[in-house]
Amino acid sequence: MPSTTTPWEELVTSALLGTDRRPSSAGGDRGPVALLDAAALHTVRHRAGLLPAPAAARPGTAPADPRPPLPPAARRRLAQLLADRSAPSGAGGRRGAAPDLTELIPQWLATAGLHGYRAPAALLPALLDAARARTDLRPQALAFAGPRGLWLARLNPDWKFALRGSSGGAPRPEVTDPEAVRRLWEEGLFAERVALLGAVRAHDPGSALALLTSTWPTERAEDRLMFVDSLRTGLSGADEPFLEQALSDRSRNVRATAAELLSALPESALAGRMAARAASCVNPDLTASSASIAVEAPHECDGEMQRDGVVAVPPSGRGERSWWLGQLVESTPLSTWPARFGGRTPQEIVALPVADGWGEELRAAWCRAAVRQRAPEWARALLGAPSVPPSNGPGTASLAERSKLLATLPGTERATWVADFIAAHGLSEAFQLLGVCTVPWAEPLGRSVVDALDIARDAGSYPWSFSGVMGLAERCLNPAEADRLEVLTTTPDEPEGASPGAAGYWSEAFQRLVSTLRLRAAMEAELLPEAA
């Protein structure tokens, strides 16, 4: 029997280094076996000698949640979705014809939130685990979990992420209670204060601004950046004095954010200063037989420009003058240009030729200005007709920039534009554009996507290159389209030159699409109040 007096530290050292290099006094002739026996005996003796710990305070009663309960069918569906979250995927990464339940959780939570249901108590642990694993689920999952979810999160360190927007796991104070708001603002942790400021700003922008200015001089630079960024919500002329003062902040990032916000206010003094600078650089040229645009980029970036948010040092590969010009134009109110160009519309201004190769830089800056100022008229002009190839468009060939421009348009117009783009150019360049379209997709857009997928299938195209669009279609197509798509679930004959196995893949993908749409329709029906 190994010795029972061998210190635990000696056993650990021998286990880490090996009994050959560091023999233990418990080893004897049996080496590793004796070492393990001694460790087991030491563990049993240690556990046997433990004294009971003092009883911890019992947690308080979970708070009430007055929201109505889920209908029974919806409750069962939620349990199924959360259980499937940890299910292993198919072999070889092939998805098969079954719907991906994990990808439907966000839609289920969004719909449940619209109806104002409370989460079933028994499913709160699984719901918090899902939110812990996927940050994109957290806002909706925590809203659905409600006060009981926060109460439960205090009891498990793995769920501490849920407490970042509340004080000690308690519900955030009502934004209509000024005393409670003031106390949390002065005493809370940084994350709690950020969440509080955002909530107050959404309810009453003026009160949030007053709260921020009351402690602004004492805030840390990294905190001030997050706080000033919260002013994007409900931004108005009432914020201008504070933001103008923030242009002199000692933090460069705070200054830049303040300048960006001021440039989004067309009537602000900063917007006026930027307009004056830009107008000295960009001018109509009416001396030739047809009008054009003459550009004289800035030759220096003085201190006043830098105070107004112009970054002096360009990124690698960019020229200084073009870099400064772009910043001036994107910060200038777009209302400046029609008056400066003789009353021309945005479409007419954008179509004018630009001298000396400055056209790309100028139009790219106008694109950024249209996004920042939420100017749909300019967005339409810079997007141009969807049938025109992006490389020949009036604004920018960048699909990322085009997506941002599209986001400024009303949902129906956005869907129609993307549908026409897909009809003209196919799906290869449309993925980013589809991501900004309202869900469920309007009928013209849904039909255009399905028709393009069908054309790709009939052409024997490599099917896996369309998996991203197919995944979007599963989440974004109108569920009412399921019956119309049934015909596409059959396996077609493979055309000559098609990718091997492509026909089977396409059939499987369309089967999954139809099944997912029908499942989404069932989920929505289960969440209707009359389903209770």
N, C-alpha and C positions, 0 to 999 in steps of 0.2 A: 504494500500500500504506500503511495507517495506521501511524503511529509506534508502535514497540514500547516506547517509554520512558514512555508516559503512566502515571502512578501508578494503581493499582487504585482507590484512594479517590476519585480524580477521576472515573473511569469510573462508579463507583457513584452519586456525587452527580449527574452528568449524567443518568443513567438514571432516578433518582428524580424529579428536577425537570423533566426534559425538555430536549432539546438547544436548544429555542428560548429557554428561560429561562437555561440554564447550558450554553453551548457547550463542548464538550471540545476539547482541543488535537489529539485524534485525529480530530475530525469533518471538518474541511476543508469542502469544498462538498457532501459526501455526507451530512452530518448523522447521522440515526439509523443508517443502514446502516453508516457508518464506525465509529460507536460500538460496534455489535454485533461488527463484524470485529475491532476492537481488544480487546474483552472475550474473544472466542474465542481470539485469539492469546495474550493474557495467560494464559488458563487452561491452554493447551497448554504454554507455557513453564514455568508453575508446576509442573504435574504432571511434566514431564520432569526437573525439578530435584530432585524429592523423593528423599530417601535412604531405604533400607529401615529400617523400625523394628525395634527389638530384638524378638526372638521372645518372645511371652508364654508363661507357664507353661501347659503342657497341662492340661486338667481331669483330675481323678482319674477312676478307673473308677466307673461308675454302681453303686450298691449293689445287692445281690441282693434280689429280692422273692420270698419263698417261697410266696406264694399260688398256687393252681392257675390255669392259663391259661383263657381264655374258650373255650367250645365254638366251633368254626368258624362255625356259622350266626350265633351271637350276635356274633362279631367282625365279620362282614360287616354285620350290622344296625347295630352301633355306627358303623361307617364311613359307612353311609347316613344315619344320623341327624345326624352331625356335618357331613357334606357338605351336607345340606339346610338347615343352619342359616343359610347365607349365600345360599341360593337366593332370587331375587326373588319377591315375592308376586304374586298374580293381578292382572290389570288392574282398575282401578277399585275395588280393595279387596274385591272379591267373592271369597270363599274357594273356591267350587266344591265338588265332591263328594269331592275327594281329602283324605285325612287330613293334619292339620298335624303333620308329624314333629317340628318344633321343640318343641312342647308335650309330646311324649312322652319327651323326654330325661330329665327328672327321675324319671319312673316307671322308666325303664330303669335308671338309675343306682341307684335305691333297691333294685330287685330284684337287680341284680348285687351290690350290697353285702351283701344278705342271704345270698347264696351264697358270699361271700368270694373272688371272683375277683380276679386282678390285671389291670391295664390292659395292652393290647398296646403294646409299645414304640413301634411305628410310628405309633400314634394319639395318643400323648401330646401332641405339639404342637397338634393340633386340639382335644383335650380341654382343654388349658390356655387356648387361645384362646376356647373356648366359656365357660369359667369366668370369664375376664377380662371378657367382654361381658355376662354375666348373674350378678349377685351371688347370686341365689337358688340357682344351681347350685354355688357354690363349696364348701360343706361336703361334699356328696356327691362332687363331681368330684375334689376333692383327696384325699379318703379313698380313692377308687378309684385315683387316680394313684399313691398310695403313695410310698415313698422315692425311686423313680426320677423321679417327677414333681417332687419338691422338688429333686433333683439337677439336673434339666433347667432348672427355673425360675431357678437361679442364673446360667445362661448367657444369659438374655434379660431385659433391663430391663422389657419389657412384662409379664412374669409375676412381678414382684416381690411382687404381692399374695399369692402362694402362700407366701412366706417369713415372713409376719407372725406365724405361730404357731410358728416354729422359730428356732433360734439360727444365724444366718448361713447359713440354708438347710439346716443339718444336722437330722436328726430330733430331735424333742423328747426329752429324757431320759425314761427309764422312771420312772413315778411311784413305783415301789418302790425307787428308788435315791436315798436321802436326800441323799447328798453331791452328786450331780449336780443334783438339784432345788434344793438350797440355793445352789449356785454360780450357776445360771441366775437364780434369784430375786434374788440380790444383784447380778448383773452384767448381766442381760439388758435389752433394750429394753422399753419399756412394753407394747407389743402382745404381746411374747413372754411377759412376766410375767402378763398377763391370761389368755392361753391356758393357761399353766402352772398358774395358780391354779385355773382351771376344771377342768382335767384332774385335779389332785390332789383337789379338792373332790368330784368324781364318784366317785373311788376311795376316799378316806378323809376325810370331812368334818372330823374332829378334827385331822388333820395339816395340812389347808389353813388351818384357823383358827390353829393355832400358827405357821404360816409367815407369815400376815398380821400377827399381833400382834407378831412379832419385829421388824418394820420400820415398824409403823404410825405412830409419832410423827414419823418423818422423811419420810413420803410427802407429795407435793403434794396439794392439795385435789381437783383434777380427777381425779387418779389414785385417791385414796381412795374417791371415789364409785363408780368402776367396780369396785374391789376389794370394797367392802362389798356391792355388788349381787350379786356372785358367791355370796354366802351363801344366796341363794334355793334353790340346789341343796342338798338334804340338811338344810334348816333344822330345828333342834331346840332343845330347852331348853338344850343345852350352849352354844349361841351367845348366850344371854341376857346374861351378864355383859359380854361384849364389846360387844354392841349397846346395852346400857344406858349404857355408858361413851360410846359414839358419839353418844348424845343430847346431849352437851355439846360436840360437835365444833364447830370454828369455821366450818365450811362448812354453810350452810343446807340444801343438797341432801343432804349426808351425813346430817344430822340427820333430814330427812324420810324418807329411805330406811330408816334404822335404826328409826324409829318405825313405819313400815309393816310391816317384818319382825317387829317385836315384837308388833304387833297381830295378826299371823297365828299367834302362839303363845298359845292361850287361857289357859295357866297362867302367863304372864309377869306381872311386876309392873305393867308398863305397861297390859296388857289389864285388869288389876284396877282400876287408877286410872281408865281410860276407862269401865269398866262402872259405877263409882260415880258418875261425872259424868253418864253417860247416864241412869242410874236416877233421878237427881234431876230429869231433864227429861221423861222418858217414863213415865207411870204409868197403871195400869188405873183406870177410873172406874166404880165399882160402885154409885154413888148412884142412878142412874136405873133404870128397869125392865129395861133390857138393858145389858150391859157395853159399854164403849167405851174409847177411849184418849185420855187428856188429855196435852197437850204444853205444856211451858213452856220455851221455848228459852233458852239462856244469855244473860245480859245483858252479859257481858264476857268477854274472852279474856285471862286473866291469864298471868303469866310461866310458871307451872308447866304450864299447858295448852300454851303455845307450845313449851316444852321437850319435851313429849310428842308433838310433831309437828303440833299444830293450827296451821294457817296463819291469821294474824289478819286479813289484808286479803283480802276476797273479790274474785272476778273482777268485771269490769264488768257491771252489771245484776243482781247477786245481793245480797240483803240480808245484813247481817252476822250476825244471829241465826240465820237459816236455814242459812247457810254453816257456822257453828260447830256447830250441832246435827247437821248431816249428817256432819261429820268425827268427832264423838263417837260417833255410832251405828255408823258403818261400822267403827270401831276397837274396838267392844265385842264380846266373845265372844257368839255367837248363843245359846250355852247359857244366857246370863243370862235370856233372855226367857220361856221356858216356866215357870221357877220363879216369876218375877215376876208372871206372869199366871195363877196358880192351876193350873198343870199343863197348860194348854192346849197343843195341838200347834201347830207352825208354821202349818199351814193355818188353824187357828182364830184364831190371833193376827193373821195377815195379813188375815183377813176382817173383823176388828172395825172399826167406824167410828172415824174419828179426828176429834177436835173441832177447830174453829177453822181448818179449811183446811190443816192440817199433814200430811194423809195422803200427798200426792204426795212431799213431801220425806222423810218417814219411810220410806216403802216403797222409794224410790230408794236411801236409805242402807242399808237391809237387803239390797237387791240387790248393792250393792258389797261388803258384808260377806260375803254368801254366796259371791261369786266369790273374794274374798281368802282366806277360810277353807276353801274347797273343801267346802261344806256342801250335799250333794245334797238333803237333806230340805227345807231352806229354798229351794233352787232350784226344786224341784217346786212348793212352795207359791206362790212368787212368779211362776212361769210360768203357773200355772193350767191349765185344760183347753185343748188346742190349738184346739178349736172356737170358743172365745170370742174375739171380735175384740180385737186388741191394745189398742185404746183403752178397752176395758171390762175388761181383765184385772186381776188382783189386785195385780200388781207394777208393771211399767213398760211403756209403749207403745213404748219405744225398741227397734228391732230389733237395734241394736248391743249394748245391754245384755242383751237376750234371748239373743243368740248366746253371750255370756259365761256366762250362767246355764246354757245347754244344755251348754256345754263341761265343766261339773262333773258331768254325768250319765254313766253307763256308755254305751258306744257303741251298743248295741242299743236301749236306751231312748231315746237321743237320736234315732236314725233313725226310730223309731216315732212319736215326738212330732212331728217335722218332716213325716213322711208324712201324719199326720192334719191338721196345720196346712194343708198344701197342698191336701188333699182339701176342706177347709172354706173356704179363702180364695184358692186359686189360687196362681200362681207370682209374681205381681207383688211380693209382700212377702217372698218366701222366699229370695232370693238369698243374703243374709248368713247365714241360718240353715243353708243347704246347705253353706256353707263350713266349718262346724265338725263336719260329719258324717264318720265314719270311711270311708276308701276301701278297697276298693270299697263302694259303698252297699249296705246290706242290701236284701233283696228287696222288702219293703213300701215302702221309700223309693224305690227305683228304679222300681217300678211306678207309684207315685203321680206321680213327675216325668214319666214318659212319658205317662201318661193325661192329665195336665194339658196337656202339649204337643200331644197329639192333639186335645183339646177346643179349644185355641186355633186349631189348624189348621182344624178343621171349622167354626169360627165365622168364619173369614176374618179373624182378627186380624192386625194389622200385624206381620209376621214378624220384622223386625229387632229389635224390642223384646225378643225372647226369645233373642237370639244369645248373651248371657252365660250363661244357663242351659243352652243347648245346648252351649256350650263346656265347662261343668262336667260335663255328662252324658258327653261324649266321654272325659273323663279319669277320671270317678268311677263310672260305671255298671259293673256286673259284666259282663265280656266274654261270659259265658254267655248274656246277653240278646240277642245279635245276631240269632239265628235268629227269635226271637219278633217282632223289630222289622222284619223284612224287608217285611212287608205295608205298612208306612208309607212305603216308598220310592217308591211309585207316585204319579203326579201326579193329585190329585183335581180334580173339577170345582169351579170357583170359585163360592162362593155369592154371591148378589146383595149388593152393597155391600162386597164384599171389597176389600182393597188390590190394585191392579193388579199382576199378576205374583206374588202371594203364593203361589199353589198351586205354581208352579215352584220358588220359593225353598224352601218347606217340603219338597218332594220332594228337592231337592238337599241340604238340611240333614240329612234323615234318611238319605240315602245316605251322607253323610260320617260320620254317627254309626255306622251299621252297619259301614262300612269300618274306622273307627278301632277299634271294639270287636274286630273280627276281627284287626286288626293287633296290638292289645294281647295278645290270646290267643296269637298266634304268637310274639310277643316273650317272653312268659312261658315258653312251651314250649321256645324256643331256649336259655333260660338254665338249664334243668334240668340237673343234673350228668350224667344219662344221655344228654343230647344231645351230649356231647363225643365 
